[in-house]
Amino acid sequence: MKKLRVTVEGKVYNVLVEMLDEAGTPPPFASSPAPASTTAASIQSSVSAASTPAAAPAARTATAEAGPGDVKSPLAGRVVSVDVQAGQTVVEGAQVLTIEAMKMNTYIYAHKAGIVGAVLIAAGDGVEEGQTLLKIS
């Protein structure tokens, strides 16, 4: 399951998306409008900074091997903001970055708790669907 926050004409919707499995069973669909101030405050409070400094930009490489801690892009677009740094501790569900596609922001959340090992993109970068954006160990 992936948690996405979608903003449409100023209204914020939290959407839970289930990926189809090999059996092809249709996923249950759930979306709920949420006030932007409440959602942003709860997500912001769930991210805590570690005392380790950020990795140098040279650590950004798309050739690293894929692993279970990879946060992948759910769509092609442009990175608007990266909300975490290498070495930072995150909790499951914390917002880690924002991608814009077709003038709509998609918020990407950590799929597990851990420490951000590497940030492979930067604000302004173009990304493809399925591309690894950052790694959480």
Buried (B, 14 or more C-beta within 10 A) or exposed (E): EEBBBBEEEEEBBBBBEEEEEEEEEEEEEEEEEBEEEEBBEEBEEBBEEBEEEBBEEEEBEEEBEEEEBBBBBBBBBEBBBBBBBBBBBBBEBBBBBBBBBEEEBBBBBBBEEBBBBBBBBEEEBEBEEEBBBBBBE
